[in-house]
């Protein structure tokens, strides 16, 4: 029977490990408490490597974690530097193993080289994990570590070792998928409100809506962190592809009988200390199987995803390149601004920022002028090869790497402040088609090819638009035409 995700499971596990540590205390080399806490923590870490018994090792590990929890932030950072710099492979031993392998390459000598190359620090971390609550403490250690890496690059070896170990400890085989509903313990529901990273949950009533009969929520849990979700996904059951997030979050009476589509509208990682450990690809694919088994009428599985890097990318590109916009798109945008007499036309990047401020989408003229250019450029942003002007959008990389297809780009899909700030409100449907997931994944990982629908292809090749009639004496001059108000050549 799987361990419960309630806090009672954690209590049981902690009692078990504490019992082992108690029995091992008489045999453990535990430094006296008279020493300064940081010095004592360092001595305990060294002592941990010398212990041979499981019980005595658990006792030292428990004492070490207890001391670490009492350290202030400065001393905790110093302890991380101690781990990162002190527990390194012995240079002479490693050199000898490398030379032996080069002289006579063999599987046995390769294994010896591998063993000598592993830093003793990894064994210290493994033994720290033996203590009650050890895994949670190490995840928290890495969370703090990640915040310090830019200022303290010497911590990178410790981060690399923690990530290496977490990849094994949080292997998919150790994860448990659970559905979250209104009967889930309140302590876990509170964490969903806290950890939601895409569309903020506005209290308990909003959470109740997201757990309603026409909604689903699933999370991965790990036995070493009972009561702590690692990642969760929120799903809306609807008819057809959803194009906007606000209707999905609005109150509703219940599930309509003709739903045929599952929309994954939010995926949130919960543990910052597990950054870089991929759970989402397994989560989505397993949830698809769960939903297909529960609701056979579902025919499509799609996301409604943000495009968090689009506005930042477009701003940089407009500042660097003069040919980002087509002539008719630029003309439509320039026509929205009433110029001051004798004033030069502003840079298009500056003008776009001015026009796309406030509730600009409620102004029909601005909305109509900005839509063609922004939709086309969003399609270009999501399908372009990496060219040095910003990396591929992180959400796009995640879903395309999982084998999804860029199905549709939605105008004003999210008019909340965050959506407008990140992407002018544009959202995207990534379609998970079971028949093409593997082919799409292989194409993307091998060559960067983006699987996309005919609708997106058409958007990239939009025909030229007829620009609006310009103000006499102003717009034609900007476009290089005559001063009589005639339209410039297309």
Secondary structure, DSSP 8 states (H G I E B T S, - for coil): ----SSHHHHHHHHHHHHHHHHHHGGGS----TTS-HHHHHHHHHHHHHH--SHHHHHHHHHHHHHHHHHS-HHHHHHHHHHHHHHS---HHHHHHHHHHHHHS--HHHHHHHHHHHS-HHHHHHHHHTTSTTHHHHHHHHHHHHHHHTTT-GGGHHHHHHHHHHHHHHT-GGGEEEEE--TTS-HHHHHHHHHH--SS---HHHHHHHHTSTTEEEEEEEEGGGTT--SEEEEEEEESS----HHHHHS--S---TT--EEEEEEEEE--GGGTT---HHHHHHHHHHHHHHH-TT--EEEE-EE-TTHHHHHHHHHHH-S-SS-HHHHHHHHTTS---TT-----HHHHHHHHTSSSGGGSHHHHHHHHHHHHHHHHHHHH----SSS---HHHHHHHHTT-EEEEEETTS--SHHHHHHHTT-EEEEE--TTTHHHHHHHHHHH----B-HHHHHHHT----------TTTHHHHTT--TT------
